[in-house]
Amino acid sequence: MHPRQAFDTPLFPEDLATLQRVFDRLCDDFQWPRESAQSRRLARMLIDAYQAGNRDERLLLFAARAFVGHSPKQKSPA
């Protein structure tokens, strides 16, 4: 089984709204275009974290900032 398949659960409108708020805030904070490579990696990380059980908006923000902080290439737009 592919590792991601364990988390392939449906996202409902309220789930997507939470993820969108976090994604938008971080893209604004880092001044990344929503279509950039960094933004796509961030979106994937957020979805993976959410589907793994991290549903708290503040914790998602914290985890995403840590993710970006550990990836030097992530900090500047593509």
C-alpha positions in Angstrom: 0.0 0.0 0.0 1.3 3.5 -0.9 1.9 5.5 2.3 -0.6 8.2 1.2 -3.4 5.7 0.7 -3.8 5.4 4.4 -4.9 9.0 4.5 -7.1 9.1 1.4 -10.2 10.1 3.2 -12.8 12.5 1.8 -12.5 16.2 2.7 -15.8 17.8 3.4 -16.6 21.5 2.8 -15.8 22.5 6.4 -12.4 20.6 6.1 -11.6 22.4 2.9 -12.6 25.8 4.4 -10.1 25.2 7.3 -7.3 24.1 4.9 -8.0 27.1 2.7 -7.8 29.6 5.6 -4.5 28.2 6.7 -3.1 28.0 3.2 -4.2 31.5 2.3 -2.7 32.9 5.6 0.6 31.2 5.0 0.8 32.2 1.3 0.2 35.8 2.5 2.7 35.6 5.3 5.4 34.3 2.9 4.2 36.3 0.0 4.0 33.3 -2.2 1.9 33.1 -5.4 -0.8 30.4 -4.9 0.4 28.6 -8.0 4.1 28.5 -7.0 6.0 25.2 -6.3 6.3 26.2 -2.7 2.6 26.7 -2.3 1.9 23.4 -3.9 4.3 21.6 -1.5 2.7 23.5 1.4 -0.8 22.5 0.3 0.2 18.8 0.1 1.8 19.0 3.6 -1.4 20.6 5.0 -3.7 18.0 3.4 -1.4 15.2 4.7 -1.3 16.6 8.2 -5.1 17.2 8.2 -5.9 13.7 7.0 -3.4 12.3 9.6 -5.6 13.8 12.3 -4.3 17.4 12.8 -7.6 19.3 12.5 -6.7 22.2 14.8 -6.2 25.4 12.7 -3.5 26.8 15.1 -1.6 23.5 15.1 -1.8 23.4 11.3 -0.3 26.9 11.1 2.4 25.9 13.6 3.3 22.7 11.7 3.3 24.4 8.4 5.6 27.2 9.6 7.9 24.5 11.0 7.8 22.7 7.7 8.8 25.9 5.9 11.4 26.7 8.5 13.2 23.4 7.9 13.2 23.8 4.1 15.5 26.7 3.0 14.3 26.5 -0.6 10.7 26.9 0.6 11.2 30.4 2.0 11.4 32.2 -1.3 8.9 32.2 -4.2 9.7 30.1 -7.3 
